[in-house]
Amino acid sequence: MLHCYSGNVELAKEYIKMGCYISIPGTVTFKNNKKTREVVSEIPLEYLLIETDSPYMAPEPHRGKRNDPSLVAFVADKIAQEKGISYEKVCEATKENAKRFFNIK
C-alpha cells in the first residue's frame, strides 16, 4: 500500500503492476491538487484505498483543522465525483479492497 499517495499517475500505474494499492488522502479534495485527482480518475477502483491520515491533511471543507476518521467520507465523495460513480459504490469497493489487503474475512 502506498500510504497517503501524492505521486503522479504514471508512477501509480507502475506500482499497480507490482500489486500495490494506492491510498488516497484528504488532499484529493484540495482545489489545486490536480495530480491526485488524475490518479483517482486513471487508476481502477479495485486498487484504491481511502484514508484520512489523521490528525493531518483534513479534506475540504475542514482544511487547516484537525483531521479525524469521520472525515474520510469527504475523500470517498471526491473519488465518486472524479470517477462519475456513486458514493456508495466507492465505499463498498474500498471496503472490499481494505478487507483484501488486510486479509479480513
C-alpha positions in Angstrom: 0.0 0.0 0.0 1.3 3.4 -0.9 0.1 5.4 2.1 -1.1 9.0 1.5 -0.2 8.8 -2.2 0.9 12.0 -3.7 2.8 10.8 -6.8 1.8 11.0 -10.4 -0.4 8.7 -12.4 2.4 7.1 -14.4 4.2 6.0 -11.2 0.9 4.8 -9.7 0.4 2.6 -12.7 3.8 1.1 -12.2 3.0 0.4 -8.5 -0.2 -1.3 -9.5 1.7 -3.6 -11.9 3.7 -4.7 -8.8 0.4 -5.5 -7.0 0.3 -2.3 -4.8 -2.8 -0.5 -3.6 -2.9 3.3 -3.8 -4.3 5.0 -0.7 -5.9 8.4 -1.3 -5.8 11.0 1.5 -7.9 14.1 2.1 -5.7 16.2 -0.1 -7.6 14.9 -3.1 -10.3 17.4 -2.2 -7.9 20.4 -2.4 -8.8 22.7 -5.4 -5.2 22.8 -6.7 -4.4 19.1 -6.3 -5.0 18.0 -9.9 -2.3 15.3 -9.7 -4.1 13.2 -7.1 -7.4 13.7 -8.9 -5.8 12.4 -12.1 -4.6 9.4 -10.2 -8.1 8.7 -8.9 -9.5 9.1 -12.4 -7.0 6.8 -14.1 -6.4 4.1 -11.5 -9.0 1.3 -11.4 -11.3 1.4 -8.3 -10.1 -2.1 -7.2 -6.7 -0.7 -6.5 -7.8 2.3 -4.4 -8.0 2.7 -0.7 -9.1 5.8 1.2 -7.7 7.4 4.3 -7.7 10.5 6.5 -4.1 10.5 7.7 -5.5 11.8 10.9 -4.7 14.2 12.5 -3.2 15.8 9.4 -4.4 16.8 5.9 -8.1 17.3 6.7 -10.2 17.4 3.5 -12.2 20.4 2.3 -14.2 21.9 3.9 -12.2 21.2 7.0 -8.8 22.0 5.6 -6.4 23.5 8.2 -8.3 21.9 11.1 -7.6 18.7 13.0 -8.4 15.7 10.8 -10.2 12.6 12.2 -11.5 9.4 10.7 -15.1 10.7 10.3 -13.9 12.9 7.5 -12.9 10.0 5.3 -16.5 10.4 3.8 -15.2 13.6 2.0 -12.4 11.5 0.4 -14.9 8.9 -0.8 -17.2 11.6 -2.1 -14.5 13.2 -4.1 -13.4 9.9 -5.6 -17.0 9.2 -6.6 -17.2 12.6 -8.3 -13.9 12.1 -10.1 -14.9 8.6 -11.3 -18.5 9.5 -12.1 -19.9 6.8 -9.9 -21.9 6.7 -6.7 -20.6 7.4 -3.3 -22.0 4.0 -2.2 -20.0 2.2 -4.9 -16.8 3.9 -3.8 -17.5 3.0 -0.1 -18.3 -0.7 -0.9 -15.3 -1.1 -3.3 -12.8 0.5 -0.9 -14.2 -1.5 2.0 -13.6 -4.7 0.0 -10.2 -3.6 -1.1 -9.2 -3.0 2.6 -10.6 -6.4 3.6 -8.5 -8.0 0.8 -5.3 -6.0 1.7 -5.6 -6.7 5.4 -6.8 -10.3 4.9 -10.0 -9.6 6.8 -12.7 -12.4 6.4 
